[in-house]
Structures are given as structure tokens and as C-alpha cells.
Amino acid sequence: MKSITIHNIDGQLAELIKSRAKAKRTSVNKTVRQLLEESLGIKSRGKDSKHRKDFSEFYGIWTKKDFTEFEKRTKEFGEFQPEEITDQYERNLKVAATSKKTC
């Protein structure tokens, strides 16, 4: 295993790491290693780890081609059409008025 030395860690960060290590009853070194693994996506965070494995086939690195294709196919979902909302609102009002008359 490799060793890494990190310089110039401010007091607040050092205290947060120490308090997390104490709360988890682990060493500072192990705590820092776990934080790095979690933040880099190497290992998952506690409770949810069992669920991540269920979806492992669905995540990974997209190529530029994959991203472009995804953007092309989902573009319409990001387009806002105010008249569609107004039309739906008016239909909902009519349904509400009709249901009040029949009650």
C-alpha cells in the first residue's frame, strides 16, 4: 500500500476528522481513507451500500457519444410549454365544476 502525507489541514477540518473517528471508534487514518473512498465513489456510504450493488449495472462512465444521445432523446422533457399548463388547468377547472354540479 502507498502512503500519502497531507499538509496544511486547518484546525476545523482536523477536528471534524478526529470527532468522526472517535464516533466510529476507528483511527484517524482509517477515517480519512474511508472518507476518500466514499467521496471518490470507490466504496459506498454505510446503510445504502447494500442497495448500490443492486444497481451497479446501471452506473458508470458515459462516453461523449452516450451523453449526446441521451441529451438528444430527452431534450423535449426540458422544454417548457406554458400553454399546455394553462390548457390542463382549464380542463381541471371544468372537471371540478362538473363534479360539484353532480354532487
N, C-alpha and C positions, 0 to 999 in steps of 0.2 A: 504494500500500500504506500501511496505517496503521502507526504506531509506538506501542508501549506501553512505559512505564517501570515497572519493578517495584522497590519499595523494601523495605528491611528483610529481605533474604535472609541467612539465617545462614551462618556460615563453612563448616559441614559441607556444606550444600546447594550452595553456590558451588563448593566443591572437587570435589564429585561431578560437577557440570555441566562444570567445566573438564577433569576427567580423562576424561569421556566424549567431549568434543570432541576432546581430544588423541588418544584411542584411535581415533576415527573419522576423524581428520585433517580436521576441519571447524572452523568458527568457533564460538565460544560462542553467538553469536546464532542461527546455523543449528541448532545442537544444541537450544537452548531451543525454537525454532519446531517442530522435529521432535517433541520430547517433548510439546509441547502438542497438536500434530495427532494423534499416536498416542493420547494419553490421552482426547481428545475424540472419537475414532473417525473423524476426517477422513481419515487415512491409516493404513494397516496397518503392522505391525511386521516389516520385513525379510523373512526366509525365507518366512513364511506368507502374504505378500501375494498371491502368485500363486493360492493356494487360496481366499482370501476372495472373489475375483471369481467363482469357480465357484458360490458360494452366495449371491451378492448378492440374488437374487430372494426369498430366504427370510428376510432380516432387515430390520428397520425399526422403526418406532414402532407399538405396539399402541394401539388405542383402548380406552377403558374397556369398551366392549361386547365387543371381541375378547378382552380379558383375562377378563371374566366368563364368556364362553362356554368359553374354554379351561379355566378352573377348574372349571366345571360338568362338562365332559366328562372331566376327568382326576381328579376327586375320589376315585374308588374306588381309584386307584393309591396314594393316601396313607393309606388305611385299613389298619390292621394287624389281622389276624385270627390270634391265637396258635393256635387250634385247627387252622387249616389247616396251619400249620407242624408241629404235633405229629402230625397225621394223615399228612402226607407223610413225616416222619421214620420213623414206624412202618412205612409201606409200604416205605421204603428198607431198613429192617432185615430185613423179611420177604424181600425180593428177595435181599439179601446172604446170608441164611441158606439160602435155596433154592439159590442158585448154589454155595454151599460143599458142599451135600449131593450135587450132581450132578457135582462135580469129582473 
